[in-house]
Amino acid sequence: MECIQLRVKDIDFKMNQIVVRDGKSIKDRITLLPETVKLLLKDHLERIRMIHWTDLSKGYGSQKRRKT
C-alpha cells in the first residue's frame, strides 16, 4: 500500500531517498532509493511528463503551480 501512495515529491534522486508518509506506526520515514530502479523511474516520469504536456496542449487538465 505504501508504494501506491508514493508521489513524485516523495522521491529524492540526488540523495537516493524515498520518503514514505504515514507508513507503519502512522509515521513518516526515509528509505533508500535502489540504484536498480533509479533510471527506470526517471524514464517513466519523463514519459508521464510528456503525456501531461501533450494533454495540456490539447486543452485537457490543468497545470498546478508548485509551492517553492
Jmol script that loads the backbone (N, CA, C; Angstrom):
load data "model"
ATOM      1  N   MET A   1       0.824  -1.192   0.000  1.00  0.00           N
ATOM      2  CA  MET A   1       0.000   0.000   0.000  1.00  0.00           C
ATOM      3  C   MET A   1       0.869   1.258   0.000  1.00  0.00           C
ATOM      4  N   GLU A   2       1.997   1.197   0.691  1.00  0.00           N
ATOM      5  CA  GLU A   2       2.878   2.369   0.769  1.00  0.00           C
ATOM      6  C   GLU A   2       3.387   2.762  -0.611  1.00  0.00           C
ATOM      7  N   CYS A   3       3.681   1.783  -1.448  1.00  0.00           N
ATOM      8  CA  CYS A   3       4.175   2.086  -2.799  1.00  0.00           C
ATOM      9  C   CYS A   3       3.120   2.791  -3.638  1.00  0.00           C
ATOM     10  N   ILE A   4       1.892   2.412  -3.466  1.00  0.00           N
ATOM     11  CA  ILE A   4       0.804   3.008  -4.244  1.00  0.00           C
ATOM     12  C   ILE A   4       0.611   4.469  -3.873  1.00  0.00           C
ATOM     13  N   GLN A   5       0.914   4.815  -2.632  1.00  0.00           N
ATOM     14  CA  GLN A   5       0.693   6.175  -2.157  1.00  0.00           C
ATOM     15  C   GLN A   5       1.873   7.105  -2.411  1.00  0.00           C
ATOM     16  N   LEU A   6       2.950   6.617  -3.004  1.00  0.00           N
ATOM     17  CA  LEU A   6       4.111   7.470  -3.273  1.00  0.00           C
ATOM     18  C   LEU A   6       3.766   8.548  -4.284  1.00  0.00           C
ATOM     19  N   ARG A   7       4.348   9.724  -4.088  1.00  0.00           N
ATOM     20  CA  ARG A   7       4.182  10.826  -5.012  1.00  0.00           C
ATOM     21  C   ARG A   7       5.556  11.228  -5.530  1.00  0.00           C
ATOM     22  N   VAL A   8       5.581  11.953  -6.615  1.00  0.00           N
ATOM     23  CA  VAL A   8       6.847  12.389  -7.210  1.00  0.00           C
ATOM     24  C   VAL A   8       7.661  13.178  -6.193  1.00  0.00           C
ATOM     25  N   LYS A   9       7.005  14.015  -5.415  1.00  0.00           N
ATOM     26  CA  LYS A   9       7.736  14.842  -4.460  1.00  0.00           C
ATOM     27  C   LYS A   9       8.323  14.028  -3.305  1.00  0.00           C
ATOM     28  N   ASP A  10       7.939  12.755  -3.184  1.00  0.00           N
ATOM     29  CA  ASP A  10       8.485  11.894  -2.136  1.00  0.00           C
ATOM     30  C   ASP A  10       9.812  11.248  -2.540  1.00  0.00           C
ATOM     31  N   ILE A  11      10.218  11.436  -3.782  1.00  0.00           N
ATOM     32  CA  ILE A  11      11.433  10.799  -4.294  1.00  0.00           C
ATOM     33  C   ILE A  11      12.529  11.848  -4.432  1.00  0.00           C
ATOM     34  N   ASP A  12      13.664  11.579  -3.836  1.00  0.00           N
ATOM     35  CA  ASP A  12      14.822  12.469  -3.902  1.00  0.00           C
ATOM     36  C   ASP A  12      15.952  11.722  -4.610  1.00  0.00           C
ATOM     37  N   PHE A  13      16.091  12.014  -5.909  1.00  0.00           N
ATOM     38  CA  PHE A  13      17.103  11.323  -6.720  1.00  0.00           C
ATOM     39  C   PHE A  13      18.521  11.688  -6.300  1.00  0.00           C
ATOM     40  N   LYS A  14      18.730  12.916  -5.896  1.00  0.00           N
ATOM     41  CA  LYS A  14      20.081  13.352  -5.518  1.00  0.00           C
ATOM     42  C   LYS A  14      20.566  12.676  -4.240  1.00  0.00           C
ATOM     43  N   MET A  15      19.670  12.509  -3.287  1.00  0.00           N
ATOM     44  CA  MET A  15      20.029  11.897  -2.005  1.00  0.00           C
ATOM     45  C   MET A  15      19.764  10.388  -1.991  1.00  0.00           C
ATOM     46  N   ASN A  16      19.217   9.862  -3.103  1.00  0.00           N
ATOM     47  CA  ASN A  16      18.865   8.436  -3.198  1.00  0.00           C
ATOM     48  C   ASN A  16      17.934   8.010  -2.071  1.00  0.00           C
ATOM     49  N   GLN A  17      16.878   8.798  -1.878  1.00  0.00           N
ATOM     50  CA  GLN A  17      15.952   8.538  -0.783  1.00  0.00           C
ATOM     51  C   GLN A  17      14.501   8.585  -1.253  1.00  0.00           C
ATOM     52  N   ILE A  18      13.682   7.854  -0.536  1.00  0.00           N
ATOM     53  CA  ILE A  18      12.234   7.907  -0.719  1.00  0.00           C
ATOM     54  C   ILE A  18      11.631   8.210   0.649  1.00  0.00           C
ATOM     55  N   VAL A  19      10.719   9.166   0.688  1.00  0.00           N
ATOM     56  CA  VAL A  19      10.012   9.470   1.931  1.00  0.00           C
ATOM     57  C   VAL A  19       8.692   8.708   1.899  1.00  0.00           C
ATOM     58  N   VAL A  20       8.519   7.818   2.857  1.00  0.00           N
ATOM     59  CA  VAL A  20       7.278   7.063   2.991  1.00  0.00           C
ATOM     60  C   VAL A  20       6.450   7.783   4.040  1.00  0.00           C
ATOM     61  N   ARG A  21       5.316   8.303   3.611  1.00  0.00           N
ATOM     62  CA  ARG A  21       4.479   9.104   4.514  1.00  0.00           C
ATOM     63  C   ARG A  21       3.350   8.250   5.087  1.00  0.00           C
ATOM     64  N   ASP A  22       3.107   8.429   6.363  1.00  0.00           N
ATOM     65  CA  ASP A  22       2.033   7.706   7.057  1.00  0.00           C
ATOM     66  C   ASP A  22       2.131   6.197   6.850  1.00  0.00           C
ATOM     67  N   GLY A  23       3.320   5.661   6.977  1.00  0.00           N
ATOM     68  CA  GLY A  23       3.522   4.221   6.860  1.00  0.00           C
ATOM     69  C   GLY A  23       3.134   3.520   8.134  1.00  0.00           C
ATOM     70  N   LYS A  24       3.826   2.455   8.415  1.00  0.00           N
ATOM     71  CA  LYS A  24       3.575   1.723   9.652  1.00  0.00           C
ATOM     72  C   LYS A  24       3.766   2.666  10.830  1.00  0.00           C
ATOM     73  N   SER A  25       3.017   2.477  11.850  1.00  0.00           N
ATOM     74  CA  SER A  25       3.041   3.327  13.047  1.00  0.00           C
ATOM     75  C   SER A  25       2.581   4.747  12.764  1.00  0.00           C
ATOM     76  N   ILE A  26       1.989   4.969  11.601  1.00  0.00           N
ATOM     77  CA  ILE A  26       1.478   6.277  11.189  1.00  0.00           C
ATOM     78  C   ILE A  26       2.548   7.361  11.337  1.00  0.00           C
ATOM     79  N   LYS A  27       3.761   7.027  10.948  1.00  0.00           N
ATOM     80  CA  LYS A  27       4.872   7.973  10.977  1.00  0.00           C
ATOM     81  C   LYS A  27       5.519   8.026   9.599  1.00  0.00           C
ATOM     82  N   ASP A  28       6.125   9.155   9.288  1.00  0.00           N
ATOM     83  CA  ASP A  28       6.906   9.262   8.069  1.00  0.00           C
ATOM     84  C   ASP A  28       8.272   8.633   8.314  1.00  0.00           C
ATOM     85  N   ARG A  29       8.827   8.021   7.276  1.00  0.00           N
ATOM     86  CA  ARG A  29      10.175   7.500   7.394  1.00  0.00           C
ATOM     87  C   ARG A  29      10.886   7.638   6.065  1.00  0.00           C
ATOM     88  N   ILE A  30      12.192   7.571   6.103  1.00  0.00           N
ATOM     89  CA  ILE A  30      13.011   7.686   4.900  1.00  0.00           C
ATOM     90  C   ILE A  30      13.654   6.337   4.636  1.00  0.00           C
ATOM     91  N   THR A  31      13.610   5.921   3.375  1.00  0.00           N
ATOM     92  CA  THR A  31      14.246   4.674   2.975  1.00  0.00           C
ATOM     93  C   THR A  31      15.092   4.925   1.735  1.00  0.00           C
ATOM     94  N   LEU A  32      15.888   3.964   1.363  1.00  0.00           N
ATOM     95  CA  LEU A  32      16.789   4.109   0.225  1.00  0.00           C
ATOM     96  C   LEU A  32      16.051   3.966  -1.101  1.00  0.00           C
ATOM     97  N   LEU A  33      16.490   4.723  -2.070  1.00  0.00           N
ATOM     98  CA  LEU A  33      16.025   4.571  -3.445  1.00  0.00           C
ATOM     99  C   LEU A  33      17.029   3.657  -4.136  1.00  0.00           C
ATOM    100  N   PRO A  34      16.642   2.439  -4.482  1.00  0.00           N
ATOM    101  CA  PRO A  34      17.598   1.500  -5.070  1.00  0.00           C
ATOM    102  C   PRO A  34      18.131   1.981  -6.422  1.00  0.00           C
ATOM    103  N   GLU A  35      19.415   1.846  -6.614  1.00  0.00           N
ATOM    104  CA  GLU A  35      20.050   2.225  -7.885  1.00  0.00           C
ATOM    105  C   GLU A  35      19.419   1.473  -9.052  1.00  0.00           C
ATOM    106  N   THR A  36      18.990   0.237  -8.809  1.00  0.00           N
ATOM    107  CA  THR A  36      18.452  -0.597  -9.893  1.00  0.00           C
ATOM    108  C   THR A  36      17.159  -0.049 -10.482  1.00  0.00           C
ATOM    109  N   VAL A  37      16.423   0.767  -9.731  1.00  0.00           N
ATOM    110  CA  VAL A  37      15.170   1.314 -10.257  1.00  0.00           C
ATOM    111  C   VAL A  37      15.261   2.791 -10.612  1.00  0.00           C
ATOM    112  N   LYS A  38      16.367   3.408 -10.276  1.00  0.00           N
ATOM    113  CA  LYS A  38      16.510   4.857 -10.456  1.00  0.00           C
ATOM    114  C   LYS A  38      16.339   5.285 -11.920  1.00  0.00           C
ATOM    115  N   LEU A  39      17.045   4.657 -12.831  1.00  0.00           N
ATOM    116  CA  LEU A  39      16.957   5.024 -14.246  1.00  0.00           C
ATOM    117  C   LEU A  39      15.568   4.717 -14.801  1.00  0.00           C
ATOM    118  N   LEU A  40      15.022   3.559 -14.453  1.00  0.00           N
ATOM    119  CA  LEU A  40      13.680   3.210 -14.918  1.00  0.00           C
ATOM    120  C   LEU A  40      12.640   4.212 -14.428  1.00  0.00           C
ATOM    121  N   LEU A  41      12.766   4.625 -13.195  1.00  0.00           N
ATOM    122  CA  LEU A  41      11.831   5.583 -12.614  1.00  0.00           C
ATOM    123  C   LEU A  41      11.954   6.955 -13.275  1.00  0.00           C
ATOM    124  N   LYS A  42      13.177   7.392 -13.532  1.00  0.00           N
ATOM    125  CA  LYS A  42      13.382   8.671 -14.225  1.00  0.00           C
ATOM    126  C   LYS A  42      12.768   8.630 -15.625  1.00  0.00           C
ATOM    127  N   ASP A  43      12.984   7.524 -16.349  1.00  0.00           N
ATOM    128  CA  ASP A  43      12.411   7.379 -17.687  1.00  0.00           C
ATOM    129  C   ASP A  43      10.886   7.405 -17.634  1.00  0.00           C
ATOM    130  N   HIS A  44      10.316   6.710 -16.674  1.00  0.00           N
ATOM    131  CA  HIS A  44       8.865   6.681 -16.523  1.00  0.00           C
ATOM    132  C   HIS A  44       8.314   8.082 -16.258  1.00  0.00           C
ATOM    133  N   LEU A  45       8.943   8.804 -15.342  1.00  0.00           N
ATOM    134  CA  LEU A  45       8.475  10.153 -15.011  1.00  0.00           C
ATOM    135  C   LEU A  45       8.579  11.091 -16.207  1.00  0.00           C
ATOM    136  N   GLU A  46       9.615  10.927 -17.012  1.00  0.00           N
ATOM    137  CA  GLU A  46       9.759  11.755 -18.215  1.00  0.00           C
ATOM    138  C   GLU A  46       8.654  11.439 -19.226  1.00  0.00           C
ATOM    139  N   ARG A  47       8.332  10.158 -19.412  1.00  0.00           N
ATOM    140  CA  ARG A  47       7.238   9.783 -20.327  1.00  0.00           C
ATOM    141  C   ARG A  47       5.911  10.359 -19.838  1.00  0.00           C
ATOM    142  N   ILE A  48       5.662  10.281 -18.549  1.00  0.00           N
ATOM    143  CA  ILE A  48       4.418  10.817 -17.983  1.00  0.00           C
ATOM    144  C   ILE A  48       4.374  12.338 -18.129  1.00  0.00           C
ATOM    145  N   ARG A  49       5.515  13.003 -17.950  1.00  0.00           N
ATOM    146  CA  ARG A  49       5.584  14.459 -18.114  1.00  0.00           C
ATOM    147  C   ARG A  49       5.226  14.849 -19.556  1.00  0.00           C
ATOM    148  N   MET A  50       5.727  14.086 -20.527  1.00  0.00           N
ATOM    149  CA  MET A  50       5.419  14.385 -21.929  1.00  0.00           C
ATOM    150  C   MET A  50       3.931  14.165 -22.231  1.00  0.00           C
ATOM    151  N   ILE A  51       3.355  13.113 -21.691  1.00  0.00           N
ATOM    152  CA  ILE A  51       1.921  12.871 -21.864  1.00  0.00           C
ATOM    153  C   ILE A  51       1.120  14.022 -21.256  1.00  0.00           C
ATOM    154  N   HIS A  52       1.542  14.471 -20.088  1.00  0.00           N
ATOM    155  CA  HIS A  52       0.855  15.583 -19.423  1.00  0.00           C
ATOM    156  C   HIS A  52       0.902  16.847 -20.287  1.00  0.00           C
ATOM    157  N   TRP A  53       2.084  17.178 -20.806  1.00  0.00           N
ATOM    158  CA  TRP A  53       2.204  18.383 -21.636  1.00  0.00           C
ATOM    159  C   TRP A  53       1.400  18.259 -22.930  1.00  0.00           C
ATOM    160  N   THR A  54       1.348  17.067 -23.511  1.00  0.00           N
ATOM    161  CA  THR A  54       0.531  16.841 -24.703  1.00  0.00           C
ATOM    162  C   THR A  54      -0.936  17.063 -24.380  1.00  0.00           C
ATOM    163  N   ASP A  55      -1.385  16.514 -23.249  1.00  0.00           N
ATOM    164  CA  ASP A  55      -2.778  16.717 -22.830  1.00  0.00           C
ATOM    165  C   ASP A  55      -3.081  18.193 -22.588  1.00  0.00           C
ATOM    166  N   LEU A  56      -2.154  18.905 -21.943  1.00  0.00           N
ATOM    167  CA  LEU A  56      -2.358  20.337 -21.711  1.00  0.00           C
ATOM    168  C   LEU A  56      -2.478  21.099 -23.028  1.00  0.00           C
ATOM    169  N   SER A  57      -1.646  20.747 -24.006  1.00  0.00           N
ATOM    170  CA  SER A  57      -1.691  21.452 -25.293  1.00  0.00           C
ATOM    171  C   SER A  57      -3.003  21.198 -26.034  1.00  0.00           C
ATOM    172  N   LYS A  58      -3.678  20.092 -25.706  1.00  0.00           N
ATOM    173  CA  LYS A  58      -4.971  19.773 -26.311  1.00  0.00           C
ATOM    174  C   LYS A  58      -6.134  20.362 -25.511  1.00  0.00           C
ATOM    175  N   GLY A  59      -5.822  21.040 -24.419  1.00  0.00           N
ATOM    176  CA  GLY A  59      -6.858  21.677 -23.621  1.00  0.00           C
ATOM    177  C   GLY A  59      -7.408  20.829 -22.492  1.00  0.00           C
ATOM    178  N   TYR A  60      -6.782  19.690 -22.228  1.00  0.00           N
ATOM    179  CA  TYR A  60      -7.242  18.815 -21.142  1.00  0.00           C
ATOM    180  C   TYR A  60      -6.482  19.119 -19.863  1.00  0.00           C
ATOM    181  N   GLY A  61      -7.146  18.979 -18.725  1.00  0.00           N
ATOM    182  CA  GLY A  61      -6.486  19.130 -17.441  1.00  0.00           C
ATOM    183  C   GLY A  61      -6.062  20.556 -17.152  1.00  0.00           C
ATOM    184  N   SER A  62      -5.202  20.678 -16.158  1.00  0.00           N
ATOM    185  CA  SER A  62      -4.673  21.983 -15.798  1.00  0.00           C
ATOM    186  C   SER A  62      -3.282  21.806 -15.220  1.00  0.00           C
ATOM    187  N   GLN A  63      -2.543  22.886 -15.217  1.00  0.00           N
ATOM    188  CA  GLN A  63      -1.189  22.858 -14.654  1.00  0.00           C
ATOM    189  C   GLN A  63      -1.236  23.540 -13.313  1.00  0.00           C
ATOM    190  N   LYS A  64      -0.934  22.795 -12.272  1.00  0.00           N
ATOM    191  CA  LYS A  64      -0.879  23.359 -10.931  1.00  0.00           C
ATOM    192  C   LYS A  64       0.527  23.855 -10.679  1.00  0.00           C
ATOM    193  N   ARG A  65       0.626  24.984 -10.051  1.00  0.00           N
ATOM    194  CA  ARG A  65       1.939  25.523  -9.718  1.00  0.00           C
ATOM    195  C   ARG A  65       2.468  24.864  -8.455  1.00  0.00           C
ATOM    196  N   ARG A  66       3.751  24.590  -8.463  1.00  0.00           N
ATOM    197  CA  ARG A  66       4.388  24.025  -7.282  1.00  0.00           C
ATOM    198  C   ARG A  66       4.670  25.121  -6.289  1.00  0.00           C
ATOM    199  N   LYS A  67       4.551  24.798  -5.014  1.00  0.00           N
ATOM    200  CA  LYS A  67       4.952  25.744  -3.978  1.00  0.00           C
ATOM    201  C   LYS A  67       6.454  25.679  -3.862  1.00  0.00           C
ATOM    202  N   THR A  68       7.106  26.833  -3.839  1.00  0.00           N
ATOM    203  CA  THR A  68       8.574  26.840  -3.709  1.00  0.00           C
ATOM    204  C   THR A  68       9.001  27.403  -2.399  1.00  0.00           C
TER     205      THR A  68
END
end "model"
wireframe off; spacefill off
backbone 0.3
color backbone group
